[in-house]
Amino acid sequence: MTRLTDLYSSYDQSPWLDNVRRDWIRNGEMLKWRERGVRGVTSNPTIFQKAISGGADYDEQFAALLASGSSVVDCYWEMVVADIRDTLAIFRPVFDASNGIDGFVSVEVSPLLARDTDGTIAAARELDERIDEPNLYIKIPGTVEGLPAIEQVISDGRSVNVTLLFSLERYREVMEAYIRGLERHDGDLSGISSVASFFISRVDSEADARLEEVGSPEALALRGRVAIANAKLAYEAFLETFAGPRWEALTARGARVQRPLWASTSTKNPTYPDTLYVDALIGPNTVNTIPDATLDDFEDHGTLARTIDADLAEAHAVINALADVGVDLSAITNKLEVEGVASFSASFDDLLATLSVKASSLT
């Protein structure tokens, strides 16, 4: 047994790997992550930007696609789909053994569609039908424009990873969109799955900067505590939402809860413990998608304990104290959403620019 396997067997939390690399798929490293206890994989435009731009692993396929007349954008998606399909195959045994709880691999629609509801729906459908595997998650940003797309794609019977969530208000809206999508679906619901990716460390990075600007002892005492408190309140909202008659009517049709997924869980501040955002967010019916370096750190010296619903009163007190010192959490989360969309879009644009340059040397 390892700490990663214990996370699931003892605490009902699924550790997922937040990375996709073609060399890991080919050299067996991705399989080793599965064997160590990783139960799923997430990707995003920044991850693929680093993977594809970082070496020659994709050059052979890229050159063949160019020679066949494919555009640079089409080449990008062909390379992404190839990696996702191969990773799906590696994690399909986890999906089968867990009765569809884990073993998922996520691929995101184009980040350029984050403010385009109809475009997101069309892209989600196209990706889902193109890859056509039961353990695929289509990633859709949890923007205002993404909410109706999430509802529609769920009602289609497709599985969705909602990404870029920072605020409790938006998270509640996402859970509502998931439930409405299930209610609209005609038939058995057991084949539909979803997670809601609630971002962690970026909240502390922004909150800490604002608390340091305030500079009072009361403000400084809140540094490094806001993101975890925010996530604990999200978990509290999760427990409230997936209970009661409305939800029970859906479970009678086979519905599964939309698990909270803790994302951005590497520690950005070097003065904080390197496993802070894993240790503090352990609990049932949750996922933590973790970069490989942080997975190694947790496996080496992480702390196993049920923490996600411990000290909820303290979590409320932290959020209340944040307002008392004049820091607006909603302003933080709104800023982070805008920056997150912009960051993924920039990664996508940078990658296409890099591929365009490389194309000239390969043709």
C-alpha positions as a Markdown table, in Angstrom:
| # | Residue | x | y | z |
|---|---|---|---|---|
| 1 | Met | 0.0 | 0.0 | 0.0 |
| 2 | Thr | 1.1 | 3.5 | -0.7 |
| 3 | Arg | -0.2 | 6.9 | 0.5 |
| 4 | Leu | -1.9 | 7.3 | -2.9 |
| 5 | Thr | -3.7 | 4.0 | -2.7 |
| 6 | Asp | -4.6 | 4.8 | 1.0 |
| 7 | Leu | -6.2 | 8.1 | -0.1 |
| 8 | Tyr | -8.8 | 6.1 | -2.0 |
| 9 | Ser | -9.1 | 2.9 | 0.1 |
| 10 | Ser | -9.3 | 4.6 | 3.4 |
| 11 | Tyr | -10.6 | 8.1 | 2.7 |
| 12 | Asp | -12.6 | 7.8 | -0.6 |
| 13 | Gln | -10.5 | 10.5 | -2.3 |
| 14 | Ser | -9.2 | 9.8 | -5.8 |
| 15 | Pro | -5.7 | 11.1 | -6.6 |
| 16 | Trp | -5.4 | 12.0 | -10.3 |
| 17 | Leu | -2.4 | 13.1 | -12.3 |
| 18 | Asp | -2.5 | 16.6 | -13.6 |
| 19 | Asn | -0.2 | 16.0 | -16.6 |
| 20 | Val | -0.1 | 14.3 | -20.0 |
| 21 | Arg | 3.1 | 13.7 | -21.9 |
| 22 | Arg | 3.7 | 11.5 | -24.9 |
| 23 | Asp | 7.0 | 10.2 | -23.7 |
| 24 | Trp | 5.4 | 9.0 | -20.5 |
| 25 | Ile | 2.7 | 7.2 | -22.6 |
| 26 | Arg | 5.3 | 5.5 | -24.7 |
| 27 | Asn | 8.0 | 4.6 | -22.1 |
| 28 | Gly | 5.6 | 3.2 | -19.5 |
| 29 | Glu | 5.8 | 6.1 | -17.0 |
| 30 | Met | 2.0 | 6.7 | -17.3 |
| 31 | Leu | 1.3 | 3.1 | -16.5 |
| 32 | Lys | 3.6 | 3.3 | -13.5 |
| 33 | Trp | 1.6 | 6.3 | -12.2 |
| 34 | Arg | -1.5 | 4.1 | -12.4 |
| 35 | Glu | 0.2 | 1.3 | -10.6 |
| 36 | Arg | 1.3 | 3.7 | -7.8 |
| 37 | Gly | -2.3 | 4.6 | -7.1 |
| 38 | Val | -3.2 | 7.4 | -9.6 |
| 39 | Arg | -6.8 | 6.9 | -10.6 |
| 40 | Gly | -7.3 | 9.4 | -13.5 |
| 41 | Val | -5.6 | 12.1 | -15.5 |
| 42 | Thr | -6.4 | 15.7 | -16.4 |
| 43 | Ser | -5.0 | 17.9 | -19.1 |
| 44 | Asn | -5.4 | 21.5 | -20.2 |
| 45 | Pro | -4.1 | 23.8 | -22.9 |
| 46 | Thr | -1.1 | 24.8 | -20.8 |
| 47 | Ile | -0.1 | 21.2 | -20.3 |
| 48 | Phe | -0.3 | 20.4 | -24.0 |
| 49 | Gln | 1.6 | 23.6 | -24.8 |
| 50 | Lys | 4.5 | 22.4 | -22.6 |
| 51 | Ala | 4.3 | 18.8 | -23.9 |
| 52 | Ile | 4.1 | 19.6 | -27.6 |
| 53 | Ser | 6.6 | 22.5 | -27.6 |
| 54 | Gly | 9.1 | 20.9 | -25.3 |
| 55 | Gly | 10.8 | 18.5 | -27.6 |
| 56 | Ala | 10.6 | 16.3 | -30.7 |
| 57 | Asp | 8.1 | 13.7 | -29.4 |
| 58 | Tyr | 5.4 | 15.0 | -31.8 |
| 59 | Asp | 7.5 | 15.8 | -34.8 |
| 60 | Glu | 6.9 | 12.5 | -36.7 |
| 61 | Gln | 3.1 | 12.7 | -36.4 |
| 62 | Phe | 3.1 | 16.5 | -37.0 |
| 63 | Ala | 5.2 | 16.1 | -40.2 |
| 64 | Ala | 2.9 | 13.3 | -41.5 |
| 65 | Leu | -0.2 | 15.4 | -40.8 |
| 66 | Leu | 1.3 | 18.4 | -42.6 |
| 67 | Ala | 2.2 | 16.2 | -45.6 |
| 68 | Ser | -1.5 | 15.1 | -45.8 |
| 69 | Gly | -2.6 | 18.7 | -46.0 |
| 70 | Ser | -3.9 | 19.2 | -42.5 |
| 71 | Ser | -3.8 | 22.8 | -41.1 |
| 72 | Val | -1.7 | 23.6 | -38.0 |
| 73 | Val | -4.9 | 23.8 | -35.9 |
| 74 | Asp | -6.1 | 20.4 | -37.2 |
| 75 | Cys | -2.6 | 19.0 | -36.5 |
| 76 | Tyr | -2.8 | 20.2 | -32.9 |
| 77 | Trp | -6.1 | 18.5 | -32.3 |
| 78 | Glu | -5.0 | 15.2 | -34.0 |
| 79 | Met | -1.9 | 15.1 | -31.7 |
| 80 | Val | -4.0 | 15.9 | -28.6 |
| 81 | Val | -6.6 | 13.3 | -29.5 |
| 82 | Ala | -3.9 | 10.7 | -30.0 |
| 83 | Asp | -2.5 | 11.3 | -26.5 |
| 84 | Ile | -5.9 | 11.3 | -24.9 |
| 85 | Arg | -6.9 | 8.0 | -26.6 |
| 86 | Asp | -3.7 | 6.3 | -25.5 |
| 87 | Thr | -4.1 | 7.6 | -21.9 |
| 88 | Leu | -7.7 | 6.5 | -21.9 |
| 89 | Ala | -6.6 | 3.0 | -22.8 |
| 90 | Ile | -4.1 | 3.0 | -19.9 |
| 91 | Phe | -6.7 | 4.0 | -17.4 |
| 92 | Arg | -9.7 | 2.0 | -18.8 |
| 93 | Pro | -9.0 | -0.9 | -16.3 |
| 94 | Val | -9.5 | 1.6 | -13.4 |
| 95 | Phe | -12.7 | 2.7 | -15.0 |
| 96 | Asp | -14.0 | -0.8 | -15.3 |
| 97 | Ala | -12.9 | -2.0 | -11.9 |
| 98 | Ser | -14.5 | 1.1 | -10.2 |
| 99 | Asn | -17.8 | 0.7 | -12.0 |
| 100 | Gly | -17.2 | 4.0 | -13.8 |
| 101 | Ile | -16.2 | 6.1 | -10.7 |
| 102 | Asp | -12.6 | 6.7 | -11.8 |
| 103 | Gly | -10.3 | 6.0 | -14.7 |
| 104 | Phe | -11.3 | 9.2 | -16.4 |
| 105 | Val | -9.0 | 11.3 | -18.7 |
| 106 | Ser | -10.0 | 14.9 | -19.4 |
| 107 | Val | -9.6 | 16.9 | -22.6 |
| 108 | Glu | -10.6 | 20.6 | -22.8 |
| 109 | Val | -12.5 | 22.3 | -25.6 |
| 110 | Ser | -10.6 | 25.2 | -27.2 |
| 111 | Pro | -10.0 | 27.9 | -24.6 |
| 112 | Leu | -11.0 | 30.4 | -27.2 |
| 113 | Leu | -14.6 | 29.3 | -26.7 |
| 114 | Ala | -14.8 | 30.1 | -23.0 |
| 115 | Arg | -17.2 | 32.9 | -23.6 |
| 116 | Asp | -19.1 | 31.2 | -26.5 |
| 117 | Thr | -22.0 | 28.9 | -25.3 |
| 118 | Asp | -23.0 | 27.5 | -28.7 |
| 119 | Gly | -19.4 | 27.1 | -29.8 |
| 120 | Thr | -18.6 | 25.2 | -26.6 |
| 121 | Ile | -21.6 | 22.9 | -27.0 |
| 122 | Ala | -20.6 | 22.1 | -30.6 |
| 123 | Ala | -17.0 | 21.5 | -29.7 |
| 124 | Ala | -17.8 | 19.3 | -26.7 |
| 125 | Arg | -20.1 | 17.1 | -28.9 |
| 126 | Glu | -17.5 | 16.9 | -31.6 |
| 127 | Leu | -14.7 | 15.9 | -29.2 |
| 128 | Asp | -16.8 | 13.4 | -27.4 |
| 129 | Glu | -18.0 | 11.7 | -30.6 |
| 130 | Arg | -14.6 | 11.8 | -32.1 |
| 131 | Ile | -12.9 | 10.0 | -29.2 |
| 132 | Asp | -15.9 | 7.9 | -28.2 |
| 133 | Glu | -14.7 | 6.3 | -25.0 |
| 134 | Pro | -16.8 | 5.9 | -21.8 |
| 135 | Asn | -14.0 | 7.2 | -19.5 |
| 136 | Leu | -13.6 | 10.5 | -21.3 |
| 137 | Tyr | -14.3 | 13.8 | -19.6 |
| 138 | Ile | -14.9 | 16.9 | -21.8 |
| 139 | Lys | -13.6 | 19.9 | -19.9 |
| 140 | Ile | -15.8 | 23.0 | -20.1 |
| 141 | Pro | -14.9 | 26.2 | -18.3 |
| 142 | Gly | -17.3 | 27.2 | -15.6 |
| 143 | Thr | -17.8 | 30.7 | -16.9 |
| 144 | Val | -21.3 | 32.4 | -17.1 |
| 145 | Glu | -21.4 | 31.4 | -20.7 |
| 146 | Gly | -20.3 | 27.9 | -19.9 |
| 147 | Leu | -23.2 | 27.2 | -17.5 |
| 148 | Pro | -25.8 | 26.5 | -20.3 |
| 149 | Ala | -23.3 | 24.5 | -22.2 |
| 150 | Ile | -22.6 | 22.3 | -19.2 |
| 151 | Glu | -26.4 | 21.7 | -18.7 |
| 152 | Gln | -26.8 | 20.9 | -22.4 |
| 153 | Val | -23.9 | 18.6 | -22.7 |
| 154 | Ile | -24.9 | 16.7 | -19.5 |
| 155 | Ser | -28.5 | 16.4 | -20.9 |
| 156 | Asp | -27.0 | 14.9 | -24.0 |
| 157 | Gly | -25.7 | 12.1 | -21.9 |
| 158 | Arg | -22.0 | 13.1 | -22.0 |
| 159 | Ser | -19.6 | 13.3 | -19.1 |
| 160 | Val | -18.1 | 16.7 | -18.1 |
| 161 | Asn | -15.2 | 18.1 | -16.1 |
| 162 | Val | -16.2 | 21.7 | -15.2 |
| 163 | Thr | -13.0 | 23.7 | -14.9 |
| 164 | Leu | -11.8 | 27.1 | -13.7 |
| 165 | Leu | -14.0 | 27.4 | -10.6 |
| 166 | Phe | -13.0 | 29.8 | -7.9 |
| 167 | Ser | -16.1 | 31.1 | -6.2 |
| 168 | Leu | -18.8 | 29.4 | -4.1 |
| 169 | Glu | -21.5 | 31.3 | -6.0 |
| 170 | Arg | -20.3 | 30.0 | -9.4 |
| 171 | Tyr | -19.8 | 26.5 | -7.9 |
| 172 | Arg | -23.4 | 26.4 | -6.8 |
| 173 | Glu | -24.5 | 27.5 | -10.3 |
| 174 | Val | -22.4 | 24.7 | -11.8 |
| 175 | Met | -24.0 | 22.1 | -9.5 |
| 176 | Glu | -27.4 | 23.4 | -10.5 |
| 177 | Ala | -26.5 | 23.1 | -14.2 |
| 178 | Tyr | -25.4 | 19.5 | -13.6 |
| 179 | Ile | -28.6 | 18.6 | -11.9 |
| 180 | Arg | -30.8 | 20.4 | -14.5 |
| 181 | Gly | -28.9 | 18.5 | -17.2 |
| 182 | Leu | -29.6 | 15.2 | -15.5 |
| 183 | Glu | -33.3 | 16.1 | -15.1 |
| 184 | Arg | -33.5 | 16.9 | -18.8 |
| 185 | His | -31.9 | 13.6 | -19.8 |
| 186 | Asp | -34.4 | 10.9 | -20.9 |
| 187 | Gly | -33.5 | 7.6 | -19.5 |
| 188 | Asp | -30.9 | 5.9 | -17.2 |
| 189 | Leu | -28.4 | 8.3 | -15.7 |
| 190 | Ser | -25.8 | 5.8 | -14.5 |
| 191 | Gly | -23.5 | 6.4 | -17.6 |
| 192 | Ile | -23.2 | 10.2 | -17.0 |
| 193 | Ser | -20.4 | 11.4 | -14.8 |
| 194 | Ser | -19.1 | 14.8 | -13.8 |
| 195 | Val | -16.5 | 16.5 | -11.6 |
| 196 | Ala | -16.3 | 20.2 | -10.7 |
| 197 | Ser | -12.7 | 21.5 | -10.6 |
| 198 | Phe | -12.4 | 24.0 | -7.8 |
| 199 | Phe | -9.0 | 25.8 | -8.0 |
| 200 | Ile | -7.0 | 26.2 | -4.8 |
| 201 | Ser | -3.5 | 27.6 | -4.7 |
| 202 | Arg | -4.2 | 30.6 | -7.0 |
| 203 | Val | -6.8 | 31.8 | -4.4 |
| 204 | Asp | -4.1 | 32.0 | -1.8 |
| 205 | Ser | -1.6 | 33.7 | -4.1 |
| 206 | Glu | -4.0 | 36.5 | -4.8 |
| 207 | Ala | -5.5 | 36.7 | -1.3 |
| 208 | Asp | -2.0 | 36.8 | 0.3 |
| 209 | Ala | -1.0 | 39.7 | -1.9 |
| 210 | Arg | -4.0 | 41.7 | -0.9 |
| 211 | Leu | -3.6 | 40.8 | 2.8 |
| 212 | Glu | 0.0 | 42.0 | 2.7 |
| 213 | Glu | -1.2 | 45.3 | 1.2 |
| 214 | Val | -3.5 | 45.7 | 4.2 |
| 215 | Gly | -0.6 | 44.8 | 6.4 |
| 216 | Ser | -2.4 | 44.7 | 9.8 |
| 217 | Pro | -1.7 | 41.8 | 12.2 |
| 218 | Glu | -5.3 | 40.6 | 11.6 |
| 219 | Ala | -4.8 | 40.6 | 7.9 |
| 220 | Leu | -1.4 | 38.9 | 7.9 |
| 221 | Ala | -2.7 | 36.2 | 10.2 |
| 222 | Leu | -5.0 | 35.1 | 7.3 |
| 223 | Arg | -2.3 | 34.4 | 4.8 |
| 224 | Gly | -2.2 | 30.8 | 3.5 |
| 225 | Arg | -5.7 | 30.1 | 5.0 |
| 226 | Val | -8.2 | 31.5 | 2.5 |
| 227 | Ala | -7.9 | 28.9 | -0.2 |
| 228 | Ile | -8.4 | 26.0 | 2.1 |
| 229 | Ala | -11.3 | 27.7 | 3.9 |
| 230 | Asn | -12.9 | 28.5 | 0.5 |
| 231 | Ala | -12.6 | 24.8 | -0.6 |
| 232 | Lys | -14.1 | 23.6 | 2.7 |
| 233 | Leu | -17.1 | 25.8 | 2.2 |
| 234 | Ala | -17.4 | 24.4 | -1.3 |
| 235 | Tyr | -17.4 | 20.9 | 0.1 |
| 236 | Glu | -20.1 | 22.0 | 2.6 |
| 237 | Ala | -22.2 | 23.3 | -0.4 |
| 238 | Phe | -21.6 | 19.9 | -2.2 |
| 239 | Leu | -23.0 | 18.0 | 0.8 |
| 240 | Glu | -26.0 | 20.3 | 0.9 |
| 241 | Thr | -26.8 | 20.1 | -2.8 |
| 242 | Phe | -26.5 | 16.4 | -3.3 |
| 243 | Ala | -29.1 | 15.5 | -0.7 |
| 244 | Gly | -32.9 | 15.8 | -0.3 |
| 245 | Pro | -35.9 | 14.8 | -2.4 |
| 246 | Arg | -34.8 | 16.4 | -5.6 |
| 247 | Trp | -31.5 | 14.6 | -5.6 |
| 248 | Glu | -33.0 | 11.3 | -4.4 |
| 249 | Ala | -35.3 | 11.3 | -7.4 |
| 250 | Leu | -32.3 | 11.4 | -9.7 |
| 251 | Thr | -30.4 | 8.7 | -7.8 |
| 252 | Ala | -33.4 | 6.5 | -8.3 |
| 253 | Arg | -32.6 | 6.8 | -12.0 |
| 254 | Gly | -28.9 | 6.0 | -11.5 |
| 255 | Ala | -27.4 | 9.5 | -11.0 |
| 256 | Arg | -24.0 | 10.0 | -9.6 |
| 257 | Val | -22.9 | 13.0 | -7.5 |
| 258 | Gln | -20.8 | 15.6 | -9.3 |
| 259 | Arg | -17.6 | 15.2 | -7.2 |
| 260 | Pro | -15.6 | 18.2 | -6.2 |
| 261 | Leu | -12.2 | 18.1 | -7.8 |
| 262 | Trp | -9.4 | 20.1 | -6.1 |
| 263 | Ala | -7.2 | 21.6 | -8.8 |
| 264 | Ser | -4.2 | 23.8 | -8.8 |
| 265 | Thr | -2.9 | 22.0 | -5.7 |
| 266 | Ser | 0.8 | 22.5 | -6.0 |
| 267 | Thr | 2.1 | 25.0 | -3.5 |
| 268 | Lys | 3.1 | 28.3 | -5.1 |
| 269 | Asn | 4.5 | 29.9 | -2.0 |
| 270 | Pro | 7.8 | 28.2 | -1.1 |
| 271 | Thr | 7.3 | 29.0 | 2.6 |
| 272 | Tyr | 4.2 | 26.8 | 2.8 |
| 273 | Pro | 4.4 | 23.0 | 3.1 |
| 274 | Asp | 4.7 | 21.4 | -0.3 |
| 275 | Thr | 1.8 | 19.1 | 0.4 |
| 276 | Leu | -0.4 | 21.7 | 2.0 |
| 277 | Tyr | -3.2 | 21.6 | -0.6 |
| 278 | Val | -3.4 | 17.8 | -0.5 |
| 279 | Asp | -3.1 | 17.2 | 3.2 |
| 280 | Ala | -5.8 | 19.8 | 4.0 |
| 281 | Leu | -8.4 | 18.7 | 1.5 |
| 282 | Ile | -8.9 | 14.9 | 2.1 |
| 283 | Gly | -12.4 | 13.5 | 2.3 |
| 284 | Pro | -15.1 | 11.3 | 0.8 |
| 285 | Asn | -16.4 | 11.7 | -2.7 |
| 286 | Thr | -13.6 | 14.0 | -3.8 |
| 287 | Val | -10.8 | 14.1 | -6.4 |
| 288 | Asn | -7.5 | 15.9 | -6.1 |
| 289 | Thr | -5.7 | 16.3 | -9.4 |
| 290 | Ile | -2.1 | 16.8 | -8.6 |
| 291 | Pro | 1.1 | 17.6 | -10.6 |
| 292 | Asp | 3.6 | 14.9 | -10.7 |
| 293 | Ala | 6.2 | 16.7 | -8.4 |
| 294 | Thr | 3.5 | 17.2 | -5.7 |
| 295 | Leu | 2.4 | 13.5 | -6.1 |
| 296 | Asp | 6.0 | 12.5 | -5.4 |
| 297 | Asp | 6.1 | 14.8 | -2.3 |
| 298 | Phe | 2.8 | 13.5 | -0.9 |
| 299 | Glu | 3.9 | 9.9 | -1.5 |
| 300 | Asp | 7.1 | 10.7 | 0.4 |
| 301 | His | 5.8 | 12.7 | 3.4 |
| 302 | Gly | 2.1 | 13.6 | 3.0 |
| 303 | Thr | -0.3 | 13.3 | 5.9 |
| 304 | Leu | -3.2 | 11.0 | 5.7 |
| 305 | Ala | -6.3 | 12.2 | 7.6 |
| 306 | Arg | -9.8 | 13.2 | 6.9 |
| 307 | Thr | -9.5 | 17.0 | 6.8 |
| 308 | Ile | -12.0 | 18.4 | 4.3 |
| 309 | Asp | -14.9 | 18.7 | 6.7 |
| 310 | Ala | -12.9 | 19.3 | 9.9 |
| 311 | Asp | -13.1 | 22.7 | 11.5 |
| 312 | Leu | -15.9 | 24.0 | 9.2 |
| 313 | Ala | -16.6 | 26.7 | 11.8 |
| 314 | Glu | -13.0 | 27.9 | 11.5 |
| 315 | Ala | -13.4 | 28.0 | 7.7 |
| 316 | His | -16.4 | 30.2 | 8.0 |
| 317 | Ala | -14.5 | 32.4 | 10.5 |
| 318 | Val | -11.6 | 32.8 | 8.0 |
| 319 | Ile | -13.9 | 33.9 | 5.2 |
| 320 | Asn | -15.7 | 36.3 | 7.5 |
| 321 | Ala | -12.4 | 37.7 | 8.8 |
| 322 | Leu | -11.2 | 38.3 | 5.3 |
| 323 | Ala | -14.2 | 40.6 | 4.7 |
| 324 | Asp | -13.6 | 42.3 | 8.1 |
| 325 | Val | -10.0 | 43.3 | 7.1 |
| 326 | Gly | -11.4 | 44.8 | 3.8 |
| 327 | Val | -10.4 | 42.1 | 1.3 |
| 328 | Asp | -13.2 | 41.2 | -1.1 |
| 329 | Leu | -13.2 | 37.5 | -1.9 |
| 330 | Ser | -15.6 | 37.9 | -4.8 |
| 331 | Ala | -13.2 | 40.4 | -6.4 |
| 332 | Ile | -10.4 | 37.8 | -6.0 |
| 333 | Thr | -12.4 | 35.0 | -7.6 |
| 334 | Asn | -13.6 | 37.2 | -10.5 |
| 335 | Lys | -10.1 | 38.3 | -11.2 |
| 336 | Leu | -8.8 | 34.7 | -11.1 |
| 337 | Glu | -11.5 | 33.5 | -13.5 |
| 338 | Val | -10.6 | 36.2 | -16.1 |
| 339 | Glu | -6.9 | 35.5 | -15.7 |
| 340 | Gly | -7.5 | 31.7 | -16.0 |
| 341 | Val | -9.4 | 32.1 | -19.2 |
| 342 | Ala | -6.7 | 34.4 | -20.6 |
| 343 | Ser | -3.9 | 32.2 | -19.5 |
| 344 | Phe | -5.3 | 29.1 | -21.2 |
| 345 | Ser | -6.0 | 31.1 | -24.3 |
| 346 | Ala | -2.5 | 32.5 | -24.3 |
| 347 | Ser | -1.0 | 29.0 | -24.0 |
| 348 | Phe | -3.2 | 27.9 | -26.9 |
| 349 | Asp | -2.1 | 30.8 | -29.1 |
| 350 | Asp | 1.6 | 30.4 | -28.1 |
| 351 | Leu | 1.4 | 26.7 | -29.1 |
| 352 | Leu | -0.1 | 27.4 | -32.4 |
| 353 | Ala | 2.5 | 30.0 | -33.1 |
| 354 | Thr | 5.2 | 27.5 | -32.2 |
| 355 | Leu | 3.7 | 24.9 | -34.4 |
| 356 | Ser | 3.5 | 27.3 | -37.3 |
| 357 | Val | 7.2 | 28.0 | -37.0 |
| 358 | Lys | 8.0 | 24.3 | -36.7 |
| 359 | Ala | 5.9 | 23.5 | -39.7 |
| 360 | Ser | 8.2 | 25.4 | -41.9 |
| 361 | Ser | 11.1 | 23.3 | -40.8 |
| 362 | Leu | 9.3 | 20.0 | -41.3 |
| 363 | Thr | 7.9 | 20.6 | -44.8 |
